[in-house]
């Protein structure tokens, strides 16, 4: 790794030393170079949405980034605690977070072993986001694990030319309180800027005892001179959340939907109690360095370095017959990343060369901290102790060539090599010995055609491979990588007052790792290879500016998501279920937003979200069905300009689920074999769990700007 860093540094220094005879780029353009290698523009044939800081700020009152993206096309969001604070999740095109690539300033954020994204580890991170881009499908080549349904590319705060100080405060339902402070020195001597944020969020959650105690900060030191931009960034989060990932059964959902079974035990008198410290406690620190250099009029480079440290545990009270004991399951890891990109751009062509190396080293271990009637348990004993080491090296080249005013062609080639080893035990496997090496070639190509100034069509064909996770290997050592061929065809119409976009997609899988619906002993969703499967659909977006102060935005997605000849064990024998719906993949998702500005400083928005029926199993079991739901939110934003003490005061009210709907956005499904009721036969028993979401609730925010 040190050799790679040295080579990249030396190469960058030699390039930056070349003489340049052109004017320097604007600082904003240099900052965009940081993420340009993983982002797309209008001339690239990929379905995407850009979300600006202004878009984020309208609903940024403490909820996680997935919740803020809820109204984008083909998106479903979930919240364990029920109100968008704490553990949250996002699915795009029915694909869960393990298959959604997330980068922050081009640095992979997905956990290298689980491939998941734990937004709770970065509370209030949205307050430090300049903009983000969501790509659907395979998308463009990214750093880190391949995108198998979507990618989320985040750019953090840009340099502020002027100094500022802001204080943002939120109060709301479930005793929710958020306080943050943001500042910037502005650009000092036209060269340096120092900025930052400090945040604290507390919420009891909609679900009983599902509290969140969240702290975070973001610090950035920037240097820009002529054609050079340097950024040192440090951000961190510390989350302490009461566990709410166990869900509840159907009977409890109907009778007491906020009940939380986590931490339940019975005292010596047989009374129901809950363990006070049944919490997840985890801290994550990120250190990034970015060097962007304008080498000439046509050539720019970017070097990115990253170190992420994570450490934490979750505590559980366990009852096993007459034995009671409390355990802590720990994760301690380090994640190193080196990115280097070279961008060559001329009038008709743009070429990007990219290289990424990452190394993850994670320790997993469990300890018993208390016991009662438990025999010979020693508190110093680790009841499991294992390690995972993952190295990921990828190189890609992307090219966009403008053949004429009407036609542009896109090509993208990536070679990715992975080396993954595990050793030791896990909480449910005595010895997990994985030694896998993968080489994946991920090609992509397509074209854009401009019919006229208002109409464009595009087509792309992409192929990608993706490795299994640590949990996948725990559940099945013979699990296979998944393979995807993605076909996308789109048409966009844009006039001064109306926009219409349509995107047809067909995603053909081999060995897709689909969710079975079940969870393992640490609450991780269990996946399995489904053989052949596909997802196909159409995504439609519109925006109508009806007048200067009123506009309507809508999107709707129709899809068909199918396993082909799906087989599982049921009632003691292998059953071929035929073509079945893929789990957690609704066929209809839609959003609509009405935005009204009766005057310049006042905005009123009415937003509706609909998610169709979906199954939590791959067998279309009626037991596993999640019913469709529709929610409606109402937002008010009023800005007071130039008061006596402040430059601006922003007052925000969010009324969520205003019609007080009872709905469930997520759950789990499991089966087990009953062999004791009748010794002569095996009967498969089905069970489910549910995560109910909050009924009517509110958040009120005040932001003061100096």
Number of C-alpha atoms within 10 A of each C-alpha: 12 7 8 12 18 11 11 18 15 12 13 22 12 11 17 19 9 10 9 13 9 12 11 16 16 10 17 10 11 24 23 15 23 26 22 19 25 25 25 20 10 10 19 24 26 26 25 23 15 16 18 14 17 11 13 19 14 17 20 24 29 32 23 24 25 19 22 21 18 18 23 23 23 27 22 29 20 23 28 27 32 24 29 23 31 34 23 22 23 21 22 25 28 21 24 23 23 23 23 28 28 29 21 18 25 26 26 23 25 22 18 25 19 15 23 20 21 16 20 24 24 23 27 31 24 23 24 20 21 17 19 23 18 25 25 25 27 31 31 29 28 27 30 25 25 25 26 31 25 26 28 22 25 25 20 21 20 18 24 16 16 11 15 15 15 18 18 21 21 21 21 19 18 18 12 22 20 23 21 21 18 20 19 21 17 18 18 13 7 12 14 19 22 20 22 20 22 19 23 20 25 22 25 22 27 26 22 17 23 26 24 24 18 24 23 23 23 23 20 21 17 20 18 20 13 14 20 19 21 20 22 16 19 19 21 22 24 23 24 22 28 27 27 28 22 19 26 24 16 15 9 15 18 10 9 11 24 22 18 23 16 22 21 17 17 13 11 7 6 8 8 10 11 16 16 13 16 23 23 20 21 20 19 20 19 19 16 20 19 22 23 26 26 25 25 19 15 13 17 24 25 26 23 21 21 19 18 19 17 19 17 18 20 21 24 22 20 16 15 8 7 8 12 17 17 18 21 21 22 19 18 18 19 18 21 20 24 24 24 26 26 22 22 17 17 11 8 12 15 17 20 21 19 24 20 25 23 24 20 19 19 20 18 19 20 22 19 19 15 15 19 12 11 13 8 7 16 14 13 9 12 15 18 18 20 20 20 21 19 20 20 21 19 23 21 22 20 22 19 21 19 17 11 10 11 13 17 21 21 22 20 20 19 21 16 23 15 19 15 21 17 21 16 17 20 20 17 13 12 13 16 20 18 15 12 12 14 14 14 19 15 23 20 22 20 21 22 24 19 18 13 10 10 12 15 20 19 23 22 23 22 23 22 22 23 21 23 20 19 20 19 22 17 21 15 13 14 10 18 19 17 20 21 23 21 24 20 25 21 21 18 18 17 15 11 8 12 15 16 18 19 19 22 19 22 20 22 17 23 18 17 24 26 23 23 22 22 20 18 13 9 13 10 14 18 20 23 17 20 23 18 16 25 20 22 19 18 18 22 20 20 18 18 17 15 11 10 10 13 16 18 18 19 20 22 20 23 18 21 17 23 20 24 18 15 20 18 14 12 16 16 14 11 10 14 14 15 13 17 20 25 29 25 30 28 25 20 19 27 24 24 21 20 16 18 18 16 12 9 9 12 16 19 17 19 16 20 17 22 18 22 16 16 23 25 28 25 26 22 17 13 10 14 24 18 21 14 16 16 17 20 20 19 18 20 18 20 17 16 14 13 12 10 7 10 13 13 17 21 17 19 24 22 22 19 20 22 15 13 13 15 17 19 20 21 21 26 26 23 16 15 13 15 15 14 10 9 9 8 7 13 17 17 16 12 13 15 20 22 23 27 26 24 25 18 18 17 20 23 21 22 20 18 18 19 15
